[in-house]
Amino acid sequence: MNIQEYFRRISYNKPHKDADLQTLTAIFQHHIQAIPFENLSMHCGETIELDLQSIYNKIVRKKRGGWCLESNYLLFWVLQELGYDICILGANSYEPAERSYTAEMNHILMKVVIQGNFYIVDASFGGAYQMWQPLMLISGKDQPQAPGIFRFMEDNGTWYFEKVKRKHYIPEQSDTPHFTDTPGLGNIRKIYRFTLEPRHINDFQELNLFLQVSPDNILQKKSICSLQTTEGVLALVGWTFTEMKYNYTEDMDLVHITTLTDEELEKTLQDKFNIVLENKLVP
């Protein structure tokens, strides 16, 4: 495992001697724009191993993406190597359809301490709820970024992460801008909740196994690949390809949705996500 090889993978060639916020932000942004959030292995008959060597080979050498357990764990290793004061945290993601948080911890994120300030670093939530730079861990403070306004709320030691939603303009569907997502929930999208209890990667081994065999979870039901761009986000879910441009006009994102044929799937993965699969994808 070679950190220079990782930097080449994410096209990062700036100095990284100082474990400061500026370097962290730059590496983070390169990471999310080079490494897709994807669960395609599950839909190609491949097993996902939760050890660093396997993750490194897959993401860095085979130029694949990964889900949160893989991508965030790889970034954790990188930041640790660079001398950051960092630890792994676990979160329970919010399920809009259920209007509740998952009972079990099902997401991995990181806390980084720089000059006494706490930052949350999460490079792998994917889609439109992906932060674009580390967020300061402060309760109740609006933190605007290109994807939208993010916010943490703390209650009795539990932290809640949320985003203010923007309207979506979808030219293919209508001339009327509207909020996409579950109706009736207002314009706040809850993302996940977590505590600051430090975790170890072994705490997620069972989850890694469970997500690959449980037919009920969304990762089993849908093949997902999403990548942040300089302007927005690209997402391929099943045969549906979505291109989103953030803040196309005041408080509105521009969304293009295309349904792909089987033939177009492979080409889209290669052209848009830089992914070439070894095994056949069953969307």
C-alpha positions in Angstrom: 0.0 0.0 0.0 1.5 3.2 -1.2 0.1 6.7 -0.4 1.6 8.2 -3.6 -0.4 5.6 -5.6 -3.5 6.7 -3.8 -2.8 10.3 -4.6 -2.4 9.4 -8.3 -5.7 7.6 -8.1 -7.4 10.8 -6.9 -5.3 13.1 -9.1 -3.9 15.0 -6.1 -0.4 16.5 -6.4 -0.3 19.3 -3.9 1.9 19.5 -0.8 0.6 17.4 2.2 3.3 17.9 4.8 1.0 19.8 7.2 -1.9 17.9 8.8 -4.0 21.1 8.5 -7.6 21.8 7.5 -6.6 23.2 4.0 -4.8 19.9 3.1 -7.6 17.8 4.6 -10.2 19.7 2.5 -8.2 19.4 -0.7 -7.6 15.7 -0.3 -11.3 15.2 0.6 -12.5 17.0 -2.5 -10.2 15.0 -4.8 -11.4 11.8 -3.1 -15.1 12.4 -3.6 -14.6 13.5 -7.2 -12.5 10.5 -8.2 -13.9 7.6 -6.1 -17.6 6.8 -6.7 -20.0 5.7 -4.0 -21.0 2.3 -5.4 -22.3 -1.1 -4.5 -21.9 -2.7 -7.9 -19.9 -5.6 -6.5 -23.1 -6.9 -4.8 -24.8 -6.9 -8.3 -21.8 -8.5 -10.1 -21.6 -11.6 -7.8 -18.4 -10.2 -6.0 -17.8 -10.4 -2.3 -16.9 -7.2 -0.5 -14.1 -7.8 2.0 -13.7 -5.3 4.8 -9.9 -5.3 5.2 -7.6 -2.5 4.1 -5.6 -4.5 1.6 -8.7 -5.7 -0.3 -10.2 -2.2 -0.3 -6.9 -0.6 -1.4 -6.6 -3.1 -4.3 -10.2 -2.5 -5.4 -10.4 1.3 -5.2 -6.8 2.3 -5.9 -5.5 -0.4 -8.2 -8.7 -1.5 -10.0 -10.0 2.1 -10.1 -13.4 1.1 -8.6 -15.5 2.9 -6.0 -17.0 1.5 -2.9 -19.7 2.0 -0.3 -19.1 3.9 3.0 -17.4 1.0 4.8 -14.7 0.8 2.0 -14.3 4.4 0.9 -14.3 6.0 4.3 -12.0 3.3 5.7 -9.5 3.9 2.9 -9.6 7.7 3.6 -9.2 7.0 7.3 -6.0 5.1 6.6 -4.7 7.9 4.4 -5.4 10.6 6.9 -3.9 8.5 9.7 -0.7 8.1 7.6 -0.5 11.8 7.1 -0.6 12.4 10.9 -4.1 13.6 11.5 -5.8 13.1 14.9 -8.6 11.0 13.6 -11.1 8.3 14.8 -13.9 6.3 13.3 -17.5 6.9 14.3 -20.7 4.9 13.6 -24.0 6.3 12.5 -27.6 5.2 12.0 -29.0 6.5 8.7 -32.4 8.1 8.4 -35.0 6.2 6.3 -37.5 8.7 4.9 -40.1 6.0 4.0 -40.1 4.8 7.6 -39.7 8.3 9.0 -37.1 6.9 11.5 -33.5 6.1 12.0 -32.3 2.6 11.6 -32.1 0.6 14.8 -28.6 -0.7 14.0 -25.5 1.3 13.2 -25.2 1.1 9.4 -22.8 3.9 8.4 -19.2 4.8 9.0 -17.8 8.3 9.3 -14.8 10.1 10.9 -14.0 12.7 13.4 -10.8 14.7 12.9 -9.4 17.1 15.5 -7.4 20.1 14.2 -6.1 22.8 16.5 -8.7 21.8 19.1 -11.6 22.0 16.7 -13.7 18.9 15.8 -14.6 18.2 12.2 -16.8 15.5 10.7 -15.4 13.9 7.6 -17.6 11.6 5.5 -16.5 10.9 1.9 -19.1 8.3 1.2 -22.7 9.0 1.8 -23.2 9.5 -1.9 -25.8 11.2 -4.0 -27.1 14.6 -3.2 -26.5 14.3 0.6 -22.7 14.1 0.2 -20.8 16.9 2.0 -18.2 18.6 -0.2 -15.8 19.5 2.6 -15.3 18.7 6.2 -17.9 20.1 8.5 -17.2 21.7 11.9 -18.9 19.8 14.7 -21.1 22.6 16.1 -24.7 22.2 17.1 -27.3 24.4 15.4 -24.9 26.2 13.0 -25.8 26.4 9.3 -22.9 25.4 7.2 -23.5 26.3 3.5 -21.7 24.3 0.8 -22.4 23.8 -2.9 -24.8 20.9 -2.3 -26.8 22.9 0.2 -26.9 24.0 3.8 -25.7 21.3 6.2 -26.3 21.3 10.0 -25.7 19.3 13.1 -28.0 19.3 16.0 -26.9 17.8 19.4 -29.3 16.4 21.9 -28.0 14.7 25.1 -24.8 13.3 23.5 -26.5 12.2 20.2 -25.7 14.3 17.1 -28.2 14.6 14.2 -26.9 15.5 10.7 -29.3 17.1 8.3 -29.5 19.2 5.1 -31.8 21.9 3.9 -33.3 20.6 0.6 -33.4 22.7 -2.5 -36.1 22.6 -5.2 -35.4 20.4 -8.3 -36.1 21.5 -11.8 -36.5 18.5 -14.1 -37.1 19.7 -17.7 -38.1 16.2 -18.8 -41.0 16.1 -16.4 -42.6 19.5 -16.2 -42.1 23.2 -16.2 -43.0 23.4 -12.5 -40.0 23.2 -10.1 -40.8 21.0 -7.1 -39.2 19.3 -4.2 -38.4 15.8 -4.9 -38.3 13.3 -2.0 -40.9 12.1 0.4 -43.8 14.7 0.4 -44.9 16.2 3.6 -41.5 16.2 5.3 -40.8 19.9 4.6 -37.5 21.1 3.3 -35.2 19.5 5.9 -33.7 16.2 5.0 -32.5 14.2 8.0 -29.4 12.2 7.0 -28.1 10.2 10.0 -27.5 10.4 13.8 -24.3 9.4 15.6 -22.4 9.7 18.9 -18.8 10.5 19.4 -17.9 7.0 20.8 -14.8 5.9 18.9 -15.3 2.8 16.8 -13.0 0.2 15.3 -13.4 -1.3 11.8 -14.2 -4.6 13.4 -17.4 -3.1 14.8 -18.6 -3.1 11.2 -17.6 -6.6 10.0 -21.0 -8.0 10.9 -22.8 -5.1 9.1 -20.6 -5.7 6.0 -21.6 -9.3 5.9 -25.3 -8.6 6.7 -25.7 -5.9 4.0 -24.5 -8.4 1.4 -27.0 -11.2 2.3 -30.1 -9.4 3.7 -32.6 -9.0 0.9 -34.4 -6.1 2.6 -31.8 -3.4 2.5 -31.7 -0.8 -0.2 -28.2 -1.8 -1.3 -29.5 -5.3 -2.2 -32.6 -3.9 -3.9 -30.8 -1.3 -6.0 -27.5 -1.1 -7.9 -26.1 2.3 -7.1 -23.2 4.3 -8.4 -22.8 8.1 -7.7 -19.9 10.5 -8.1 -19.5 14.1 -7.2 -18.5 16.5 -9.9 -17.2 20.1 -9.9 -20.8 21.3 -10.5 -23.0 18.7 -8.9 -23.5 14.9 -8.8 -24.0 12.0 -11.2 -25.9 8.9 -10.2 -26.8 5.6 -11.8 -29.5 3.7 -9.9 -30.5 0.6 -11.8 -31.0 1.8 -15.4 -31.8 5.4 -14.3 -29.0 7.9 -14.9 -29.3 11.3 -13.2 -27.2 14.3 -13.7 -27.7 17.1 -11.2 -26.3 20.6 -11.4 -26.3 22.4 -8.0 -27.8 25.8 -7.7 -28.6 26.1 -11.3 -30.7 29.1 -10.4 -31.5 30.6 -7.0 -32.1 27.8 -4.5 -32.8 25.3 -7.3 -30.9 22.3 -8.7 -31.2 21.3 -12.4 -31.9 17.6 -12.8 -31.7 15.5 -16.0 -33.0 12.0 -15.8 -32.4 9.3 -18.5 -33.3 5.7 -18.7 -30.5 3.6 -20.1 -30.5 0.4 -22.2 -28.3 -2.5 -21.1 -25.8 -1.5 -23.8 -25.6 2.0 -22.6 -25.0 0.9 -19.0 -21.4 -0.2 -19.5 -20.5 2.8 -21.6 -22.0 5.2 -19.0 -20.1 3.5 -16.2 -16.9 3.9 -18.2 -17.4 7.4 -19.6 -19.0 9.1 -16.6 -17.6 7.1 -13.6 -14.4 5.8 -15.0 -15.4 2.2 -14.0 -14.7 -0.9 -15.9 -16.3 -4.0 -14.3 -14.6 -7.4 -14.4 -17.9 -9.3 -14.0 -21.3 -8.7 -15.5 -23.6 -6.2 -13.8 -27.2 -7.2 -13.1 -28.9 -3.9 -12.4 
